[in-house]
Amino acid sequence: MKEVVHIGRNPSAGPDVQELVGAVAQGDRQAFAAVYDVVAAPVFGVVRAVLKDQAQSEEVTQEVLVEVWRTAANYRSDRGTAINWILTLAHRRAVDRVRSVEASAAREEKAALLDQLPAYDEVTEEVETRLEREQVRRCLRTLTELQRQSVSLAYYRGLTYREVAELLALPLGTVKTRLRDGLIRLRDCLGVTA
């Protein structure tokens, strides 16, 4: 059977934690050292019961004791004993750590899954691009040979009108007319409004 240790008002058990917490609230470092000596082990026990991990339990125990130092003025004796207040802080901090670790793991898992799958927008964009290319190819087939050649050289190979005219051995004016007419037919075929 486990022995239950009560910390608090028993004069033979050492200093009164409630009085010490009151002194800590006034900034008394020696009182805090005494509180630390009395509560460090029980705080670690509560934290370890929740976290199971030695290193994290030590870290959270330190966080709780720092919180006791910072917030000792918040302790109210009418709500319970000082040791219960401290152990409640410890339990809450340990539970917060568990939730934080779980949330972090869930975020990492979700990010890993998102990295494995292509984004919906990427798939949609690829499909739309393919459909647009096919529609442009279909519309290019409706042009005359000279229009198709002129448009392909000017817009797909990036040649100037003059370079297209020289390559096709045609007057510049003829190439400009064929390009203009071809682009109008493409616009109408693609359903683009001017």
N, C-alpha and C positions, 0 to 999 in steps of 0.2 A: 504494500500500500504506500502511495506517495505521501510525503509529508508536505503539508501546506504551510508556507511561510507567510505570515502577515507582517506587512511593513506599515508603520504608522505611529501610533501613540505609545507603544510599549517602551518605557524608558530604558529597560535593559537591552532592548534591541538596537539602540543607537539613537541617532538624531531624529527629530520629528520632521518628516518630509514636508508636511504642510508649512511649518514655520520656515524651513529652508527655502521652499519655493517662494514664500513671501519675501525673504531676504534677496533671493535671486532677482525678483521683480524690481528691487531697488538697485540692482547692479552689483551685488556682493559676489565677487569671484570665488571667495573661499566657500560661501554657501553653495555655489554652483558645483564646486569640486566635491563637496560632501553629497549633494544630490546625485552627482554623477556616480560616485562610489556606491551609493545605495541602490540606484535604479538601473544602472547599465546592464547588469546580468538579467533582471526580469524583462527589460525592454528587448534585449537580444533574444530571449526565449520566445517572446510573443512574435517577434519579427521572423525568427527562424521557423516557427510553426507554420507561418503563412508562406514564406518564400522557399524554404527547403535548401536553398543555395547558400553556402557559407559566406562567400565573398559579397554577394548582394545583401545578405543579412547584416554583415558588418557595416556596409555602406549605409544602409537604411537606419541602422541603430545610431550611427553618427549623425545622420540628418535629423533624427528625432531629438537627440540630445541638444543639437544646435537650435532646433525649434523651441525646446524647453527654455533655453537661455534667452532667445529672442522674444518669446511670447509668455513668459512667466506672469506678466501683469494681467494676462487674460484669464488666468486660473481663478475660479470662483468656488470658495469652500462650501457655499450653500448648494452646490450641484454635485458634490461628491468629494472623495478624498483626493489628495494631490497625486498619490500613486496611481489611482484609477484614471485620473485625467491624463497622466503621462502614458500609461499603458494603452489608453484609448487613442492617443496621438500615434503611438507606435503601430497599433493595429491598422488604423486608417492609412498611415503612410505605407505600410506593407501591402495592403490591398491596392492602393494607388499604383505601386510599383508593378504588381501582378497585371493590373489592367493596362498599364503603359507598355509592358513587355508584350502582352498579347496583342494590343493594338498595333504595335510596331511590327510584330511578326505577320499580322494580317495584311498590313500595308505592303510589306516586302513580298508576300505571296501574291497579292493582287498585282503589284508592279511586275513581278516575274511572269505572271500569266499574260499581262498586257504586252510584254515584250515578245512573247512567243507568237501571238496572233497579230495579223495585220489589222490595222485600225479600219473600222467600217468606212471611214471617209476615204482611205487609200483605195479600197476595193471599189467603191462607188466611182471615184475619180478615174481609175483605170478603165472601168467599163464605159464610162462616158467618153473618155478619150478614144477608145477603140471604135465606139459607135460614130463619133464625129469624123474620125479618119475614114471609115467606110463610107459615110455620107459624102465626104469631100471627093473620094475616089469615084463614087457613082456619078457625082455632078461633073467631075472632070471629063468623064466619058461622053458627056453630052456636048462638049465643045468640039469645034472643028480642029483638025490636026494642027494648023498654024496657031490657033488660040491656045491649045493645050501645050504646045511646045513653048510658046512665048511665056505663058503663066508659069510653067515648070521652071524655066531658066531664070525668070525674074524673081520668083518667090520661094522656090525650093533650093535653087543654087545661089541666089543672092546676087545675080548679075544686074548691072544697070541696063536701062533701056538701050543705050548706045551699044553696049557689049552684046546684048541679045540681037540687035540689028546686024552687027558685024558677024556674029556666029551663024545667023540664018541667011546671011547675004541678002538682006532686005533693006529698003529705005527705012530710016528712023520713024518717019510718019506712019508707015504701014504697021510697024511693030507697035507703036503707041495705040493706033486704032484697034488692032487685034487684041491687045492687052485690055483696053477699055471695054470692048465688046465682050471679051471672055470673062472679065470680072463681073460685068453686069449679069451675064448668064449664070455665073456661079452664085452670085448674090440671090437671084431669083430662085434658083434650084435649091439653095440651102434655106430659103425662107427668111433671110436676113432683111429687116426693114431698114431703109435708108434714113 
